Amino acid sequence: MWLVDELMKPFNSMRNSIPGPKAKKIVDREQEVISGAISVKFFPLVPERGEGCILRDVDGNIYIDLLGGAAVANIGYSHPKLVEAVKDQVSKLQHAMIGYYYNVKAVEVAEKLVSITPGSFEKRVAFATSGSEACDFAIKIAKFYTERPWVISFTGACHGHTCGAASLSGFKGVMKRGFSPLIPQVVWAPYAYCYRCAFKLEYPDCRAACADYIKDHILDHVVPADEVAAIIVEPIQGDAGVIVPPREFLAKLRAICDEYGILLVVDESQTGMGRCGSWFAVEQYGVTPDLLVCGEGLASGLPIGAVVGPSEVMSLPAGSCLLTSAANPVMCSAVLATIEVIEEEKLLENAVSIGELVVKRLRELQERYDVIGDVRGKGLMIGVEIVRDSASKTPAPRLTGEISWRAFQLGLILPVYGLKSNVLKITPPLNISEELANKACDIIEKAVEDAVKGRVQLAAKTW
Ligand SMILES: Cc1ncc(COP(=O)(O)O)c(C=O)c1O
């Protein structure tokens, strides 16, 4: 608990300059040897140690981490059970190639996954090493099973950066520019972004007309329904800015898939493993997907991914989806520890109650600041959309950056996401305490006040 104790001291007594001298050196060294293509860093943060929801950097600065390792460090940093499980496994057997050996830890993980994922049918699991790869596999599986070529995805979707996953994404041009030809025969439908409806309609009167658009327009005029293998969807869009669709949206997608023999692929890379207050977010929509995709949240951030689906759909030829490091026994031990901790520490419940607390505090703040256009989320997946004013809803990316930067200066990691870079995304570890959540909200209040009053100088990106 030493990091928490230090955190609760007054901020000024413990903060060095940012980036501190040691961090600055690492930042400079990284620029000399690591390709910029693999990062979009929000801050010059060089974490050295983590404990629960707190990170300490190389200069001794301490932060509450609302990024949660990009929504995947679900049981926090250095959880003793995770540490023990990983140490124990690596000391016994660090690798057992699933393609050639039987792997007891992989079997145990698969047994757990088939029991906690929605659907009471017989299931099988395919393992990958990341969310992107798992999305790639889900599409291979869907195409193979249906013998159809097309996939429907959504504007704002982020399914990852491999060639396949980038082909499915509808998020930022940088994911695709210069990389064509990507995987063909993907078509994008508008996502249910009610705050900025593509059809300028209002929920609930619209009755999720965006889902009807797929049936009435895309399947009628753009691609033949009987050539569509899958609809791939995030139950809540993460990187696009925590966009929470209404219940009818996913239910209508399910109905369209049933009508045309299309597979519904739900990508729970960010929303899964308890983040939204249930094992998987899609459960809260009363929808059972055909294929469910998991990413690193499975192992609280260690590299693993998985696709879970009906046995019949998952029966592809031997070796058709085989990765050397998939279902690595160390990662699988981390998955088992993660699931055990989520169950034992009642983290689904904690995600709900702390999520409600945070949303309440943010909505109170919204009453005071017209620049807070929307506060939305489920469990501990929360987005705060920053606008010039609530009437115009004009995105305010600079102000969002200023709030985020001020929060960072005050010891809070509060990243900027969103299609227009104007959404503050809150996805901390699920074991965040009420005390820390309140402290995080206090910092957000101060950061919003300072940014709105023009007191924040955005650091020139010198790191
Ligand atoms: C919904 C979703 N799917 C897939 C991915 C890709 O996961 P990974 O970075 O582990 O490949 C991401 C990453 O941002 C994601 O948000």
The ligand as an ORCA input file, in Angstrom:
! r2SCAN-3c Opt
* xyz 0 1
  C     -12.248     -3.001    -29.524
  C     -10.823     -3.329    -29.841
  N     -10.535     -4.438    -30.522
  C      -9.277     -4.774    -30.810
  C      -8.226     -3.990    -30.439
  C      -6.831     -4.389    -30.784
  O      -6.232     -4.953    -29.691
  P      -4.628     -5.148    -29.648
  O      -4.052     -3.797    -29.520
  O      -4.454     -6.007    -28.443
  O      -4.228     -5.838    -30.866
  C      -8.471     -2.810    -29.734
  C      -7.349     -1.946    -29.338
  O      -7.472     -0.760    -29.178
  C      -9.801     -2.468    -29.414
  O     -10.090     -1.347    -28.757
*
